[in-house]
Amino acid sequence: MLHEFGHAFMARRFGIRTRDIVLFPFGGAARLERVPEVPSQELLIALAGPAVSVGIAAALFAALWLLGSIHGDVT
């Protein structure tokens, strides 16, 4: 869900409203009112979702590392 919110919030930054967000067992879709006219905006909207996912993964990895669940030793 946070991944789709990434798309929606980036679209909002460019003045494009999100009609709805549909979640499926295998993923989701943020349905925008229109396609951005500027290609760079479309690219940023497309990359916003994966950026949120990478951020979540990095935060979880850091939390596990700080809690000692991840060790640098590989045996």
C-alpha positions in Angstrom: 0.0 0.0 0.0 2.8 2.4 0.8 4.3 1.7 -2.6 1.1 2.9 -4.3 0.9 5.9 -2.0 4.4 6.8 -3.3 3.0 7.0 -6.9 -0.1 8.9 -5.7 1.9 11.5 -3.7 4.3 12.2 -6.5 1.4 12.6 -8.9 -0.2 15.1 -6.5 3.0 17.1 -6.5 2.5 17.6 -10.2 -1.1 18.5 -9.8 -2.5 15.1 -10.9 -5.1 13.7 -8.7 -5.4 10.0 -7.9 -8.9 8.5 -8.6 -8.3 5.5 -6.4 -5.8 2.9 -5.3 -6.8 -0.7 -6.0 -5.0 -3.4 -4.0 -4.7 -7.0 -5.2 -3.1 -10.0 -3.4 -0.2 -9.7 -5.8 0.2 -5.9 -6.0 -1.8 -2.8 -6.6 -2.5 0.1 -8.9 -2.8 3.8 -8.3 -5.3 5.1 -10.9 -4.5 8.7 -11.9 -7.0 11.1 -13.4 -4.7 11.7 -16.4 -1.3 10.9 -17.8 1.4 13.6 -17.2 2.2 15.6 -20.3 5.8 16.0 -19.4 7.8 12.8 -19.8 10.1 13.6 -16.8 7.0 13.8 -14.6 5.8 10.5 -15.7 9.2 9.0 -15.0 9.3 10.4 -11.5 5.8 9.2 -10.8 6.7 5.7 -12.0 9.9 5.6 -9.9 8.3 6.9 -6.7 6.6 3.6 -5.8 9.8 1.5 -6.1 11.7 4.3 -4.2 9.3 3.8 -1.3 9.8 0.1 -1.4 13.6 0.4 -1.3 13.3 2.9 1.6 11.2 0.4 3.6 13.6 -2.4 2.9 16.6 -0.2 3.9 14.8 0.8 7.2 14.0 -2.8 8.0 17.6 -3.9 7.3 18.9 -1.1 9.5 16.6 -2.0 12.3 17.6 -5.6 12.1 21.2 -4.7 12.0 20.9 -2.4 15.0 19.0 -5.1 17.0 21.8 -7.6 16.2 19.7 -9.9 14.1 22.1 -9.4 11.2 25.8 -10.2 11.7 28.7 -9.5 9.5 30.1 -13.0 10.0 29.2 -15.6 7.4 30.1 -19.1 8.4 
